[in-house]
Amino acid sequence: MPIYEYECEQCGHHFDALRSFKEADAVIECKQCHGLQTHRKLSTFYAHSGGRSVAGTDSHSCSGGCGNCSGGSCGHCSH
């Protein structure tokens, strides 16, 4: 089950809840003030690959992974 983020409109408290997909937008009680005026927030995340391709590789691109290669050999990282 996914974890969703919520915010209480009464007290401003932010909290997480483990809920099924079909329950994601159903009313949920605030864990701080027990109010029912809550809404699901858009969750964000951060991913960093260190310059390496993480979704796949391109046989024509630099294998050094500096992120500046457009194909073939790279003058930036010498790969």
Residue pairs with C-beta under 8 A, 6 or more apart in sequence:
1 18
1 19
1 20
2 18
2 19
2 21
2 24
3 16
3 17
3 18
4 16
4 17
4 18
4 19
4 24
4 40
4 43
5 14
5 15
5 16
5 40
5 41
5 43
6 14
6 15
6 16
6 17
6 28
6 30
6 38
6 39
6 40
6 41
7 13
7 14
7 38
7 39
7 41
8 14
8 15
8 30
8 32
8 33
8 35
8 37
8 38
9 35
9 37
9 38
9 39
10 30
10 33
10 35
10 37
11 30
11 32
11 33
11 35
13 30
13 31
13 32
13 33
14 41
15 30
15 31
15 32
17 28
19 26
19 28
24 40
25 40
27 36
27 38
28 36
28 38
29 35
29 36
29 38
30 36
30 37
30 38
47 54
50 65
51 65
51 66
51 67
52 65
53 61
53 65
57 63
58 71
60 71
60 72
61 69
61 70
61 71
62 69
62 71
62 72
62 73
62 74
62 77
62 79
63 79
64 74
64 77
64 78
64 79
65 77
65 79
66 74
66 76
66 77
66 79
68 74
68 76
68 77
69 76
69 77
69 79
73 79
